[in-house]
Amino acid sequence: MASVTSSSTGAAFGTRIRGLAVIAAAMVLIAACGSSSPSPTSPPASAGGGGGGGTTITATETEFKISLSADSAPAGTVTFTADNKGTVQHELVLFKTDDDPAALPMASDGSEMDEDASSVTHIAEVEDVDPGTTKSFTVDDLEPGKYVLLCNVPAHYASGMHVAFTVTGS
C-alpha cells in the first residue's frame, strides 16, 4: 500500500514536473514573442512623432500658465498635446490672430476671451483636460502665421493662461 501511495505520489510528482516544464516553456515562448513585439510597434510610433508625421507641440498647463515645448513649427500637420500638470481642469484652444496674446477681446461678462471676435479665428481645441491627464488635437495643413494657445475656462485667460505660437513657411 505504501508503494502504491508512493507510486501515486510519484506519478503526481512527475505530472507536476512535466506541467511545470510545459508552463516554463510557454513562458519562454511568450517572453520571446513579447520581446519581438515592441520592435514592430515602436518604429511607427516614433515615426509618427517625428519626421514624416508632422510636428508635435506639448503645452504644459499649470495654474495659471502655459509652457510650450517649442514656440514655433513649420507649416503642415501639427499635433498639440495639452498636458495638465495643474490641480484644476483646463482646456487648450488654438486661434489664429495678429493680436497681442495678452490683449485679446474679452466676452461681455469679462470672464473669458471672446471666441467669436472678428480679430481671431478659432482653429481647434480640447476641453475638459483633467489634472494629471493629457488630450491632443491635430491640425492638418496649418498655415504660416501668428497664433495664440490659451485656456478659456472662466478667469484662466485673464489670469495669464495664454502664449504666442508661430507657424513658419514649410
KOLKOL-973093 format. One record per residue: residue in three letters; x, y, z of N, C-alpha, C in turn. Coordinates in Angstrom, 3 decimals. Each point is the difference from the previous one (the first is absolute). Layout:
<atoms>
+-----+----------+----------+----------+----------+----------+----------+----------+----------+----------+
| res |      nxx |      nyy |      nzz |     caxx |     cayy |     cazz |      cxx |      cyy |      czz |
+-----+----------+----------+----------+----------+----------+----------+----------+----------+----------+
| ALA |        X |        Y |        Z |        X |        Y |        Z |        X |        Y |        Z |
...
+-----+----------+----------+----------+----------+----------+----------+----------+----------+----------+
</atoms>
This chain:
<atoms>
+-----+----------+----------+----------+----------+----------+----------+----------+----------+----------+
| res |      nxx |      nyy |      nzz |     caxx |     cayy |     cazz |      cxx |      cyy |      czz |
+-----+----------+----------+----------+----------+----------+----------+----------+----------+----------+
| MET |    0.815 |   -1.164 |    0.000 |   -0.815 |    1.164 |    0.000 |    0.871 |    1.244 |    0.000 |
| ALA |    1.072 |   -0.009 |    0.761 |    0.892 |    1.145 |    0.013 |    0.615 |    0.199 |   -1.369 |
| SER |    0.289 |   -1.114 |   -0.698 |    0.599 |    0.169 |   -1.308 |   -1.010 |    0.544 |   -1.002 |
| VAL |   -1.277 |   -0.324 |    0.163 |   -1.039 |    0.568 |   -0.880 |   -0.131 |    1.490 |    0.270 |
| THR |   -0.035 |    0.349 |    1.279 |   -0.096 |    1.412 |    0.339 |    1.226 |    0.738 |   -0.522 |
| SER |    1.170 |   -0.647 |    0.213 |    1.222 |    0.595 |   -0.496 |   -0.032 |    0.093 |   -1.515 |
| SER |   -0.486 |   -1.050 |   -0.627 |   -0.093 |    0.002 |   -1.454 |   -0.971 |    1.075 |   -0.460 |
| SER |   -1.109 |    0.114 |    0.684 |   -0.989 |    1.018 |   -0.340 |    0.597 |    1.397 |    0.207 |
| THR |    0.706 |    0.157 |    1.128 |    0.658 |    1.271 |    0.255 |    1.080 |    0.254 |   -1.031 |
| GLY |    0.723 |   -1.041 |   -0.357 |    1.043 |    0.129 |   -1.023 |   -0.589 |    0.378 |   -1.331 |
| ALA |   -1.132 |   -0.612 |   -0.361 |   -0.651 |    0.328 |   -1.276 |   -0.496 |    1.446 |    0.025 |
| ALA |   -0.589 |    0.360 |    1.130 |   -0.478 |    1.379 |    0.119 |    1.177 |    0.975 |   -0.049 |
| PHE |    1.102 |   -0.374 |    0.677 |    1.193 |    0.842 |   -0.020 |    0.542 |    0.137 |   -1.414 |
| GLY |    0.059 |   -1.140 |   -0.716 |    0.476 |    0.025 |   -1.382 |   -0.905 |    0.833 |   -0.885 |
| THR |   -1.312 |   -0.106 |    0.218 |   -0.959 |    0.800 |   -0.770 |    0.195 |    1.484 |    0.296 |
| ARG |    0.243 |    0.308 |    1.275 |    0.236 |    1.400 |    0.377 |    1.268 |    0.536 |   -0.646 |
| ILE |    1.061 |   -0.815 |   -0.010 |    1.271 |    0.402 |   -0.618 |   -0.219 |    0.261 |   -1.485 |
| ARG |   -0.693 |   -0.932 |   -0.679 |   -0.266 |    0.198 |   -1.434 |   -0.863 |    1.248 |   -0.221 |
| GLY |   -0.988 |    0.196 |    0.873 |   -0.861 |    1.188 |   -0.104 |    0.799 |    1.281 |    0.177 |
| LEU |    0.904 |   -0.004 |    0.982 |    0.850 |    1.176 |    0.223 |    0.924 |    0.234 |   -1.185 |
| ALA |    0.496 |   -1.098 |   -0.577 |    0.882 |    0.133 |   -1.166 |   -0.762 |    0.604 |   -1.173 |
| VAL |   -1.245 |   -0.437 |   -0.187 |   -0.828 |    0.549 |   -1.085 |   -0.277 |    1.484 |    0.248 |
| ILE |   -0.329 |    0.335 |    1.255 |   -0.257 |    1.409 |    0.343 |    1.254 |    0.835 |   -0.203 |
| ALA |    1.148 |   -0.523 |    0.449 |    1.262 |    0.734 |   -0.173 |    0.304 |    0.204 |   -1.480 |
| ALA |   -0.216 |   -1.036 |   -0.808 |    0.246 |    0.130 |   -1.443 |   -0.954 |    1.017 |   -0.616 |
| ALA |   -1.253 |   -0.009 |    0.440 |   -0.977 |    0.970 |   -0.515 |    0.395 |    1.415 |    0.386 |
| MET |    0.484 |    0.178 |    1.226 |    0.420 |    1.333 |    0.449 |    1.187 |    0.497 |   -0.813 |
| VAL |    0.942 |   -0.887 |   -0.285 |    1.157 |    0.381 |   -0.826 |   -0.468 |    0.401 |   -1.382 |
| LEU |   -0.927 |   -0.777 |   -0.554 |   -0.533 |    0.299 |   -1.326 |   -0.749 |    1.325 |   -0.005 |
| ILE |   -0.821 |    0.240 |    1.015 |   -0.734 |    1.267 |    0.100 |    0.971 |    1.157 |    0.163 |
| ALA |    1.011 |   -0.172 |    0.849 |    0.983 |    1.064 |    0.198 |    0.735 |    0.304 |   -1.293 |
| ALA |    0.327 |   -1.049 |   -0.757 |    0.699 |    0.203 |   -1.272 |   -0.889 |    0.749 |   -0.977 |
| CYS |   -1.279 |   -0.369 |   -0.048 |   -0.934 |    0.708 |   -0.881 |   -0.212 |    1.416 |    0.486 |
| GLY |   -0.112 |    0.163 |    1.319 |   -0.211 |    1.330 |    0.561 |    1.155 |    0.929 |   -0.276 |
| SER |    1.229 |   -0.510 |    0.026 |    1.137 |    0.884 |   -0.217 |    0.125 |    0.392 |   -1.462 |
| SER |   -0.521 |   -0.823 |   -0.920 |    0.071 |    0.403 |   -1.402 |   -1.165 |    0.890 |   -0.361 |
| SER |   -1.064 |   -0.041 |    0.791 |   -1.182 |    0.798 |   -0.287 |    0.253 |    1.506 |    0.081 |
| PRO |    0.740 |    0.536 |    1.027 |    0.215 |    1.434 |    0.044 |    0.784 |    0.542 |   -1.184 |
| SER |    0.865 |   -0.795 |   -0.588 |    0.783 |    0.507 |   -1.129 |   -0.877 |    0.450 |   -1.152 |
| PRO |   -0.979 |   -0.850 |   -0.463 |   -0.846 |    0.474 |   -1.073 |   -0.902 |    1.152 |    0.430 |
| THR |   -0.431 |    0.020 |    1.268 |   -0.901 |    1.045 |    0.455 |    0.739 |    1.320 |    0.201 |
| SER |    1.220 |   -0.039 |    0.521 |    0.729 |    1.214 |    0.319 |    0.311 |    0.894 |   -1.191 |
| PRO |    0.501 |   -0.516 |   -1.126 |    0.325 |    0.897 |   -1.092 |   -1.159 |    0.841 |   -0.515 |
| PRO |   -1.224 |   -0.568 |   -0.201 |   -1.068 |    0.870 |   -0.461 |   -0.305 |    1.120 |    0.988 |
| ALA |    0.048 |   -0.298 |    1.313 |   -0.293 |    1.038 |    0.975 |    1.033 |    1.115 |   -0.059 |
| SER |    1.287 |   -0.357 |   -0.076 |    1.016 |    1.036 |   -0.037 |    0.017 |    0.699 |   -1.357 |
| ALA |   -0.342 |   -0.728 |   -1.058 |   -0.066 |    0.637 |   -1.310 |   -1.132 |    1.005 |   -0.033 |
| GLY |   -1.130 |   -0.318 |    0.670 |   -1.133 |    0.924 |    0.023 |    0.324 |    1.271 |    0.755 |
| GLY |    0.848 |   -0.073 |    1.014 |    0.320 |    1.174 |    0.782 |    1.097 |    0.838 |   -0.609 |
| GLY |    0.681 |   -0.503 |   -0.987 |    1.129 |    0.737 |   -0.545 |   -0.187 |    0.335 |   -1.446 |
| GLY |    0.993 |   -0.311 |   -0.815 |    0.125 |    0.335 |   -1.399 |   -1.247 |    0.143 |   -0.823 |
| GLY |   -0.524 |   -1.105 |   -0.586 |   -1.064 |    0.085 |   -0.962 |   -1.365 |    0.255 |    0.587 |
| GLY |   -0.180 |   -0.079 |    1.309 |   -1.318 |    0.125 |    0.596 |   -0.351 |    1.389 |    0.465 |
| GLY |    0.770 |    1.008 |   -0.331 |   -0.297 |    1.345 |    0.466 |    0.757 |    0.330 |    1.263 |
| THR |   -0.495 |    1.011 |    0.680 |    0.650 |    0.511 |    1.202 |   -0.935 |   -0.168 |    1.181 |
| THR |    0.550 |   -0.335 |    1.163 |   -0.791 |   -0.081 |    1.221 |    0.482 |    1.071 |    0.968 |
| ILE |   -0.946 |    0.764 |    0.508 |    0.277 |    1.045 |    0.982 |   -0.725 |   -0.375 |    1.286 |
| THR |    0.738 |   -0.050 |    1.100 |   -0.617 |   -0.264 |    1.300 |   -0.189 |    1.323 |    0.722 |
| ALA |   -1.236 |    0.228 |    0.432 |   -0.341 |    1.188 |    0.783 |   -0.226 |   -0.458 |    1.441 |
| THR |    0.952 |    0.302 |    0.869 |   -0.125 |   -0.370 |    1.405 |   -0.793 |    1.086 |    0.709 |
| GLU |   -1.113 |   -0.402 |    0.605 |   -0.890 |    0.958 |    0.661 |    0.072 |   -0.161 |    1.515 |
| THR |    0.148 |    1.135 |    0.674 |   -0.039 |    0.066 |    1.459 |   -0.844 |    1.217 |    0.352 |
| GLU |   -0.129 |    0.291 |    1.280 |   -0.724 |    1.199 |    0.409 |    0.999 |    1.143 |    0.086 |
| PHE |   -0.101 |    0.965 |   -0.721 |   -0.789 |    0.305 |   -1.184 |    0.957 |    0.375 |   -1.102 |
| LYS |    0.554 |   -1.034 |   -0.630 |    1.043 |    0.184 |   -0.993 |   -0.047 |   -1.139 |   -1.014 |
| ILE |    0.422 |    0.314 |   -1.234 |    0.178 |   -1.014 |   -1.032 |    1.442 |    0.093 |   -0.469 |
| SER |    0.715 |   -1.123 |    0.040 |    1.375 |   -0.067 |   -0.496 |    0.015 |   -0.959 |   -1.185 |
| LEU |    0.620 |    0.437 |   -1.103 |    0.050 |   -0.812 |   -1.210 |    1.343 |   -0.693 |   -0.152 |
| SER |   -0.021 |   -1.182 |   -0.591 |    1.245 |   -0.711 |   -0.291 |    0.775 |    0.719 |   -1.101 |
| ALA |   -0.692 |    0.763 |   -0.839 |    0.617 |    0.851 |   -1.031 |   -0.991 |    1.113 |   -0.307 |
| ASP |    0.500 |    1.196 |   -0.284 |   -0.913 |    1.109 |   -0.263 |   -0.281 |    0.210 |   -1.483 |
| SER |    0.475 |   -0.931 |   -0.833 |   -0.287 |    0.073 |   -1.435 |    0.071 |   -1.387 |   -0.609 |
| ALA |   -0.582 |   -0.100 |   -1.191 |    0.038 |   -1.261 |   -0.750 |   -0.114 |    0.347 |   -1.473 |
| PRO |    0.499 |   -0.869 |   -0.874 |   -0.183 |    0.231 |   -1.435 |   -1.451 |   -0.258 |   -0.396 |
| ALA |   -0.432 |    0.670 |   -1.064 |   -1.352 |   -0.206 |   -0.514 |   -0.207 |   -1.476 |   -0.322 |
| GLY |   -1.228 |   -0.439 |    0.103 |   -0.326 |   -1.395 |   -0.280 |   -0.769 |   -0.609 |    1.151 |
| THR |    0.202 |   -1.274 |    0.230 |   -0.718 |   -0.707 |    1.050 |    0.670 |    0.244 |    1.347 |
| VAL |   -0.800 |    0.504 |    0.951 |    0.510 |    0.266 |    1.346 |   -0.977 |   -0.605 |    1.004 |
| THR |    0.540 |   -0.785 |    0.920 |   -0.784 |   -0.559 |    1.090 |    0.324 |    0.776 |    1.261 |
| PHE |   -1.038 |    0.444 |    0.687 |    0.149 |    0.721 |    1.259 |   -0.502 |   -0.907 |    1.119 |
| THR |    0.848 |   -0.203 |    1.012 |   -0.366 |   -0.823 |    1.142 |   -0.062 |    0.872 |    1.241 |
| ALA |   -1.173 |    0.038 |    0.619 |   -0.180 |    0.709 |    1.266 |    0.349 |   -0.964 |    1.119 |
| ASP |    0.994 |    0.342 |    0.801 |    0.457 |   -0.815 |    1.125 |   -0.297 |    0.774 |    1.278 |
| ASN |   -1.069 |   -0.372 |    0.681 |   -0.433 |    0.745 |    1.185 |    0.777 |   -0.459 |    1.224 |
| LYS |    0.983 |    0.799 |    0.386 |    0.812 |   -0.261 |    1.193 |   -0.543 |    0.778 |    1.196 |
| GLY |   -1.130 |    0.654 |   -0.198 |   -0.592 |    0.806 |    1.062 |   -0.912 |   -0.808 |    0.906 |
| THR |   -0.793 |    0.729 |    0.769 |   -0.907 |   -0.629 |    0.963 |   -1.462 |    0.236 |   -0.335 |
| VAL |   -0.274 |    0.756 |   -1.067 |   -1.372 |    0.246 |   -0.440 |   -0.118 |   -0.324 |   -1.491 |
| GLN |   -1.216 |   -0.148 |   -0.459 |   -0.251 |   -0.311 |   -1.406 |    0.361 |    1.193 |   -0.891 |
| HIS |    0.597 |   -0.301 |   -1.159 |    0.351 |    1.015 |   -0.992 |   -0.520 |   -0.419 |   -1.360 |
| GLU |    0.230 |    0.847 |   -0.983 |   -0.238 |   -0.321 |   -1.403 |    1.121 |    0.639 |   -0.802 |
| LEU |    0.107 |   -0.370 |   -1.265 |    1.015 |    0.596 |   -0.863 |   -0.678 |    0.370 |   -1.312 |
| VAL |    0.033 |    1.299 |   -0.314 |   -0.679 |    0.519 |   -1.187 |    1.031 |    0.705 |   -0.879 |
| LEU |   -0.065 |   -0.261 |   -1.300 |    0.901 |    0.615 |   -0.966 |   -0.767 |    0.988 |   -0.863 |
| PHE |    0.495 |    1.244 |   -0.039 |   -0.561 |    1.052 |   -0.848 |    1.087 |    0.547 |   -0.905 |
| LYS |   -0.388 |    0.379 |   -1.211 |    0.895 |    0.762 |   -0.877 |   -0.372 |    1.461 |    0.188 |
| THR |    1.010 |    0.841 |    0.255 |   -0.257 |    1.424 |    0.233 |    1.302 |    0.786 |   -0.087 |
| ASP |   -0.117 |    1.259 |   -0.360 |    1.149 |    0.904 |    0.045 |    0.005 |    0.796 |    1.301 |
| ASP |   -1.025 |   -0.178 |    0.831 |   -0.101 |    0.729 |    1.271 |    1.047 |   -0.490 |    0.994 |
| ASP |    0.334 |    0.872 |    0.947 |    0.878 |   -0.350 |    1.112 |   -0.706 |   -1.079 |    0.828 |
| PRO |    0.675 |   -1.109 |    0.298 |   -0.643 |   -1.080 |    0.766 |   -0.581 |    0.452 |    1.340 |
| ALA |    0.580 |    1.030 |    0.603 |   -0.470 |    0.480 |    1.294 |   -1.112 |    1.038 |   -0.127 |
| ALA |   -0.357 |    0.377 |   -1.226 |   -0.994 |    1.066 |   -0.179 |   -1.117 |   -0.410 |   -0.961 |
| LEU |   -0.402 |   -1.259 |    0.047 |   -1.077 |   -0.461 |   -0.868 |   -1.338 |    0.537 |    0.510 |
| PRO |   -0.964 |    0.134 |   -0.895 |   -1.315 |    0.514 |    0.416 |   -0.643 |   -0.922 |    1.041 |
| MET |   -0.670 |    0.607 |    0.950 |   -0.667 |   -0.771 |    1.058 |   -1.498 |   -0.084 |   -0.276 |
| ALA |   -0.613 |   -1.078 |    0.487 |   -1.449 |   -0.159 |   -0.094 |   -0.665 |    1.089 |    0.844 |
| SER |   -1.261 |    0.257 |   -0.254 |   -0.700 |    1.103 |    0.678 |   -0.019 |   -0.151 |    1.518 |
| ASP |    0.012 |   -1.225 |    0.516 |    0.004 |   -0.165 |    1.462 |    1.403 |    0.110 |    0.597 |
| GLY |    1.025 |    0.083 |   -0.871 |    1.372 |    0.196 |    0.456 |    0.689 |   -1.227 |    0.572 |
| SER |   -0.676 |   -1.162 |    0.014 |    0.610 |   -1.179 |    0.621 |    0.817 |   -0.845 |   -0.971 |
| GLU |   -0.237 |    0.195 |   -1.308 |    0.687 |   -0.795 |   -1.015 |    0.410 |    0.878 |   -1.171 |
| MET |    0.928 |   -0.514 |   -0.766 |    0.376 |    0.639 |   -1.261 |   -1.165 |   -0.215 |   -0.974 |
| ASP |   -0.281 |    0.994 |   -0.823 |   -1.118 |   -0.069 |   -0.951 |    0.402 |   -0.833 |   -1.217 |
| GLU |   -0.448 |   -1.251 |   -0.027 |    0.386 |   -0.919 |   -1.069 |   -0.641 |    0.347 |   -1.338 |
| ASP |   -0.996 |    0.896 |    0.003 |   -0.678 |    0.394 |   -1.236 |    0.465 |    1.360 |   -0.524 |
| ALA |    1.005 |    0.594 |    0.611 |    0.495 |    1.312 |   -0.425 |    0.513 |   -0.069 |   -1.438 |
| SER |   -0.153 |    1.084 |   -0.726 |    0.402 |    0.019 |   -1.416 |    1.513 |   -0.044 |   -0.187 |
| SER |    0.759 |    0.333 |    1.030 |    1.461 |    0.023 |   -0.140 |    0.661 |   -1.350 |    0.275 |
| VAL |   -0.802 |   -1.008 |    0.331 |    0.541 |   -1.330 |    0.258 |   -0.748 |   -1.040 |   -0.830 |
| THR |    0.732 |   -1.039 |   -0.383 |   -0.613 |   -1.132 |   -0.705 |    0.242 |   -1.255 |    0.821 |
| HIS |   -1.091 |   -0.600 |    0.453 |    0.095 |   -1.232 |    0.783 |    0.464 |   -1.124 |   -0.926 |
| ILE |    1.062 |   -0.720 |    0.409 |    0.545 |   -1.088 |   -0.809 |   -0.416 |   -1.358 |    0.569 |
| ALA |    0.283 |   -0.241 |    1.264 |   -0.314 |   -1.300 |    0.617 |    0.160 |    0.113 |    1.510 |
| GLU |   -0.485 |   -1.020 |    0.715 |    0.153 |   -0.006 |    1.454 |   -0.250 |   -1.370 |    0.595 |
| VAL |    0.461 |   -0.164 |    1.224 |   -0.378 |   -1.118 |    0.857 |   -0.527 |    0.606 |    1.285 |
| GLU |   -1.110 |   -0.538 |    0.466 |   -0.623 |    0.486 |    1.225 |    0.143 |   -1.042 |    1.099 |
| ASP |   -0.292 |    0.431 |    1.213 |   -0.081 |   -0.916 |    1.150 |    1.247 |   -0.854 |    0.172 |
| VAL |    1.148 |    0.660 |    0.041 |    1.259 |   -0.709 |    0.253 |    0.181 |   -0.037 |    1.517 |
| ASP |   -0.315 |   -1.147 |    0.564 |    0.061 |   -0.150 |    1.452 |    1.439 |    0.006 |    0.502 |
| PRO |    0.201 |    0.361 |    1.278 |    1.348 |   -0.024 |    0.578 |    0.644 |   -1.375 |   -0.172 |
| GLY |    1.260 |    0.002 |   -0.415 |    0.742 |   -1.240 |   -0.167 |   -0.284 |   -0.748 |   -1.293 |
| THR |   -0.748 |    0.613 |   -0.914 |   -0.315 |   -0.668 |   -1.267 |    0.493 |    0.821 |   -1.183 |
| THR |   -0.030 |   -0.635 |   -1.161 |    0.343 |    0.693 |   -1.241 |   -1.105 |   -0.238 |   -1.020 |
| LYS |   -0.173 |    0.957 |   -0.883 |   -0.890 |   -0.119 |   -1.154 |    0.685 |    0.693 |   -1.164 |
| SER |   -0.276 |   -0.474 |   -1.205 |    0.668 |    0.543 |   -1.187 |   -0.995 |    0.321 |   -1.102 |
| PHE |    0.414 |    0.908 |   -0.867 |   -0.699 |    0.229 |   -1.258 |    1.050 |    0.210 |   -1.076 |
| THR |   -0.348 |   -0.368 |   -1.223 |    0.914 |    0.135 |   -1.130 |   -0.628 |    0.915 |   -1.031 |
| VAL |    0.793 |    0.928 |   -0.496 |   -0.443 |    0.898 |   -1.061 |    0.805 |   -0.337 |   -1.249 |
| ASP |   -0.685 |   -0.445 |   -1.033 |    0.654 |   -0.270 |   -1.282 |    0.095 |    1.308 |   -0.770 |
| ASP |    1.069 |    0.204 |   -0.730 |    0.176 |    1.193 |   -0.845 |   -0.112 |    1.308 |    0.776 |
| LEU |    0.645 |    0.066 |    1.169 |    0.033 |    1.244 |    0.765 |    0.839 |    1.003 |   -0.786 |
| GLU |   -0.581 |    1.154 |   -0.271 |    0.639 |    1.006 |   -0.857 |    0.967 |    0.880 |    0.778 |
| PRO |    0.999 |    0.560 |   -0.700 |    0.912 |    0.940 |    0.660 |   -0.771 |    1.187 |    0.581 |
| GLY |    0.467 |    0.478 |    1.137 |   -0.630 |    1.161 |    0.620 |    0.193 |    0.015 |    1.506 |
| LYS |   -0.688 |    0.957 |    0.617 |    0.059 |    0.164 |    1.460 |   -1.228 |   -0.646 |    0.623 |
| TYR |    0.242 |   -0.711 |    1.095 |   -1.064 |   -0.703 |    0.699 |    0.111 |    0.257 |    1.497 |
| VAL |   -1.074 |   -0.321 |    0.709 |   -0.005 |    0.050 |    1.457 |   -0.602 |   -1.300 |    0.505 |
| LEU |    0.664 |   -0.602 |    0.974 |   -0.555 |   -1.142 |    0.735 |   -0.416 |    0.521 |    1.368 |
| LEU |   -1.198 |   -0.365 |    0.429 |   -0.476 |    0.511 |    1.282 |   -0.952 |   -0.977 |    0.663 |
| CYS |   -0.215 |    0.238 |    1.274 |   -1.029 |   -0.714 |    0.753 |   -1.120 |    0.997 |    0.213 |
| ASN |   -1.202 |   -0.357 |   -0.458 |   -1.122 |    0.930 |    0.109 |   -1.038 |   -0.457 |    1.018 |
| VAL |    0.433 |   -0.796 |    0.982 |   -0.848 |   -0.273 |    1.152 |   -0.187 |    1.354 |    0.692 |
| PRO |   -1.195 |    0.306 |    0.502 |   -0.209 |    1.330 |    0.600 |    1.127 |    0.422 |    0.946 |
| ALA |    0.500 |    1.194 |   -0.246 |    1.061 |    0.684 |    0.762 |    1.407 |   -0.513 |   -0.297 |
| HIS |    0.163 |   -1.092 |   -0.710 |    1.347 |   -0.528 |   -0.256 |    0.770 |    0.852 |   -1.009 |
| TYR |   -0.638 |    0.417 |   -1.093 |    0.696 |    0.854 |   -0.967 |    0.460 |    1.287 |    0.679 |
| ALA |   -0.902 |    0.643 |    0.723 |    0.325 |    1.266 |    0.673 |    1.073 |   -0.174 |    1.069 |
| SER |    0.158 |   -1.224 |    0.499 |    1.017 |   -0.283 |    1.018 |    1.364 |   -0.327 |   -0.603 |
| GLY |    0.089 |    0.019 |   -1.338 |    1.298 |   -0.179 |   -0.643 |    0.181 |   -1.277 |   -0.804 |
| MET |   -1.062 |   -0.769 |   -0.186 |    0.139 |   -1.265 |   -0.736 |   -0.146 |    0.228 |   -1.498 |
| HIS |    1.054 |    0.572 |   -0.597 |    0.049 |    0.241 |   -1.444 |    1.457 |    0.096 |   -0.420 |
| VAL |    0.261 |   -0.413 |   -1.244 |    1.375 |    0.032 |   -0.502 |   -0.028 |    0.140 |   -1.511 |
| ALA |    0.949 |    0.765 |   -0.529 |    0.128 |    0.178 |   -1.445 |    0.606 |   -1.251 |   -0.624 |
| PHE |   -0.412 |   -0.266 |   -1.242 |    0.531 |   -1.123 |   -0.766 |    0.086 |    0.454 |   -1.458 |
| THR |    1.095 |   -0.336 |   -0.664 |    0.210 |    0.410 |   -1.381 |    0.149 |   -1.213 |   -0.906 |
| VAL |   -0.655 |    0.057 |   -1.141 |    0.164 |   -1.029 |   -1.024 |    0.794 |    0.620 |   -1.134 |
| THR |    1.128 |   -0.617 |   -0.320 |    0.900 |    0.516 |   -1.022 |   -0.298 |   -0.674 |   -1.339 |
| GLY |    0.558 |    0.548 |   -1.072 |   -0.151 |   -0.638 |   -1.302 |    0.573 |   -1.396 |    0.026 |
| SER |   -0.584 |   -0.916 |   -0.778 |    0.435 |   -1.401 |    0.046 |    1.336 |   -0.230 |   -0.656 |
+-----+----------+----------+----------+----------+----------+----------+----------+----------+----------+
</atoms>
